[in-house]
Amino acid sequence: MPRFESDPGLSKEEQLAGEVERRYRAARDMKSELHDQWWTNHAFYDGKHYVTYRSGRPQEPKAPSWRVRLTNNLIHPIVNTISAKLTQQRPGWVGRPGTPDDAARQKARASEHLLDFLYRNLSISSITFEVVWNAVVYGTGFFNTYWEPS
């Protein structure tokens, strides 16, 4: 029989593990509900306005064999226009020195130049467009940043 986190016989570590497990399951269930909406949004973008998703599977309503499903996909150009407008201007960098001395100001300027260089050479503009496109279609877009010393 499983023990619950409110059980006084559990140690603090077991209670913490139970709480983490409970939160993980709740987040996974909420995400699975959103997946159907995300896939439906993507189907709309692809011009399949008659397809919905339920439990991760496409649901296409039955239609007579003689019926042709024509769609006028107005979402495609709207998504592309919004994404282009949101990414048309490159970001500006402002390095703020921690102290008022000249060395700190020079480091702040150098950090601005470094960020500008990295933006150009790592083609962050295309990554930014992808993230914005995902945000427009799915409602959420994420940047995953990390440092790789090599």
PEZIKA-V739903 format. One record per residue. RES is the residue in three letters. PHI is phi in whole degrees, 0 to 359 (NA if undefined). PSI is psi in whole degrees, 0 to 359 (none if undefined). NEAR is the number of other C-alpha atoms within 8 Angstrom. Layout:
# PEZIKA-V739903
RES,PHI,PSI,NEAR ; RES,PHI,PSI,NEAR
This chain:
# PEZIKA-V739903
MET,NA,128,2 ; PRO,290,145,3 ; ARG,263,144,6 ; PHE,262,159,7 ; GLU,296,341,10 ; SER,276,356,6 ; ASP,294,122,7 ; PRO,294,346,5 ; GLY,279,355,4 ; LEU,273,145,11 ; SER,283,170,7 ; LYS,297,324,6 ; GLU,295,319,7 ; GLU,293,321,9 ; GLN,296,318,12 ; LEU,296,317,9 ; ALA,297,320,8 ; GLY,295,320,10 ; GLU,293,318,9 ; VAL,298,316,8 ; GLU,298,318,8 ; ARG,296,315,8 ; ARG,293,322,8 ; TYR,298,314,8 ; ARG,297,319,8 ; ALA,297,317,8 ; ALA,294,320,8 ; ARG,296,319,8 ; ASP,294,319,8 ; MET,294,322,8 ; LYS,293,321,8 ; SER,295,328,9 ; GLU,293,323,9 ; LEU,287,331,8 ; HIS,303,317,9 ; ASP,300,318,13 ; GLN,294,320,10 ; TRP,297,316,10 ; TRP,293,323,11 ; THR,295,318,11 ; ASN,300,317,10 ; HIS,293,323,10 ; ALA,297,320,12 ; PHE,299,317,12 ; TYR,298,324,11 ; ASP,280,357,8 ; GLY,93,8,10 ; LYS,261,74,9 ; HIS,287,350,7 ; TYR,259,0,6 ; VAL,259,132,12 ; THR,236,165,11 ; TYR,242,137,12 ; ARG,226,122,8 ; SER,55,39,7 ; GLY,80,4,8 ; ARG,243,138,6 ; PRO,290,136,8 ; GLN,245,110,8 ; GLU,250,119,7 ; PRO,296,146,6 ; LYS,293,140,4 ; ALA,223,151,5 ; PRO,300,153,5 ; SER,296,336,5 ; TRP,276,348,4 ; ARG,278,132,6 ; VAL,256,131,5 ; ARG,264,98,4 ; LEU,262,135,4 ; THR,232,144,7 ; ASN,255,102,5 ; ASN,279,93,9 ; LEU,274,345,6 ; ILE,287,323,8 ; HIS,305,305,10 ; PRO,292,330,7 ; ILE,294,315,8 ; VAL,298,316,11 ; ASN,295,322,9 ; THR,294,314,8 ; ILE,298,316,9 ; SER,298,318,12 ; ALA,294,319,9 ; LYS,294,323,7 ; LEU,285,342,8 ; THR,244,11,11 ; GLN,288,336,6 ; GLN,249,133,5 ; ARG,291,146,6 ; PRO,289,151,4 ; GLY,258,144,4 ; TRP,252,139,7 ; VAL,230,112,6 ; GLY,270,128,8 ; ARG,253,120,6 ; PRO,291,145,9 ; GLY,283,333,5 ; THR,227,163,6 ; PRO,279,2,7 ; ASP,283,164,6 ; ASP,295,324,6 ; ALA,297,319,6 ; ALA,293,322,11 ; ARG,295,320,12 ; GLN,294,321,8 ; LYS,295,321,9 ; ALA,295,317,12 ; ARG,296,319,9 ; ALA,296,322,8 ; SER,293,324,9 ; GLU,298,314,11 ; HIS,295,321,8 ; LEU,296,315,8 ; LEU,296,321,9 ; ASP,296,317,9 ; PHE,298,314,8 ; LEU,295,322,9 ; TYR,300,317,10 ; ARG,289,313,9 ; ASN,280,337,7 ; LEU,264,9,6 ; SER,44,53,8 ; ILE,290,338,10 ; SER,297,322,10 ; SER,289,325,7 ; ILE,294,319,8 ; THR,298,318,9 ; PHE,298,318,11 ; GLU,300,315,8 ; VAL,295,318,11 ; VAL,293,320,12 ; TRP,300,315,12 ; ASN,299,320,11 ; ALA,295,323,10 ; VAL,287,317,11 ; VAL,283,311,11 ; TYR,264,343,11 ; GLY,95,354,7 ; THR,212,137,7 ; GLY,222,142,10 ; PHE,232,139,5 ; PHE,262,130,5 ; ASN,251,107,4 ; THR,256,144,4 ; TYR,204,164,4 ; TRP,251,126,4 ; GLU,242,108,4 ; PRO,296,337,3 ; SER,279,none,2
